[in-house]
Amino acid sequence: MEQANVIQVPVDEDLKKEVDALFKSLGYDTTTAIRMFLRRALQCRGIPFALNSRDLHGKS
C-alpha cells in the first residue's frame, strides 16, 4: 500500500468550523473534500473554478 503524504494548511478557526459543517452536510469530511479538489485540479490542469483579482488578494 502506498504511504500517504500529509499537507498541512493553516486556516482561521472559524473558517475550519464552517467548512467542516458544510462538507458534513454534503456527506463528506474536509479531508475528502480537499482530495476531491486536488483530483479535479489535475483533471482540468488548473484551479477548478473561476478566480478574479479580488479572490487572489483575499478580499471578501
C-alpha positions in Angstrom: 0.0 0.0 0.0 1.3 3.5 -0.9 2.2 5.7 2.0 0.1 8.8 2.3 1.6 12.2 2.3 0.3 14.9 4.6 -0.4 18.5 3.6 -0.9 21.0 6.4 -2.5 24.3 5.7 -3.0 26.9 8.4 -6.6 28.3 8.3 -8.7 30.6 10.5 -10.5 28.6 13.2 -13.9 30.0 12.1 -13.3 29.0 8.5 -12.3 25.5 9.6 -15.5 25.1 11.6 -17.7 26.5 8.8 -16.2 24.3 6.1 -16.3 21.2 8.3 -20.0 21.8 8.9 -20.6 22.5 5.2 -18.8 19.3 4.0 -20.5 17.2 6.7 -23.9 18.5 5.4 -22.9 17.3 2.0 -21.9 13.9 3.3 -18.1 14.4 3.2 -15.4 15.2 5.6 -12.9 18.1 4.9 -10.1 15.7 4.1 -12.2 14.0 1.4 -13.3 17.4 0.0 -9.7 18.6 -0.3 -8.8 15.3 -2.1 -11.7 15.9 -4.5 -10.4 19.4 -5.1 -6.8 18.2 -5.8 -8.1 15.5 -8.2 -10.3 17.9 -10.1 -7.4 20.4 -10.3 -5.3 17.7 -12.1 -8.2 16.8 -14.4 -8.7 20.4 -15.6 -5.0 21.3 -15.3 -5.7 24.3 -13.1 -7.8 25.8 -10.4 -11.2 24.1 -10.9 -13.3 27.3 -10.6 -13.1 30.9 -11.9 -10.9 33.4 -10.0 -10.7 37.1 -10.2 -8.2 39.6 -8.7 -10.4 40.1 -5.6 -10.1 36.4 -4.9 -6.4 36.4 -5.3 -5.9 39.2 -2.7 -8.1 37.5 -0.1 -10.7 40.2 -0.1 -14.4 39.4 0.5 
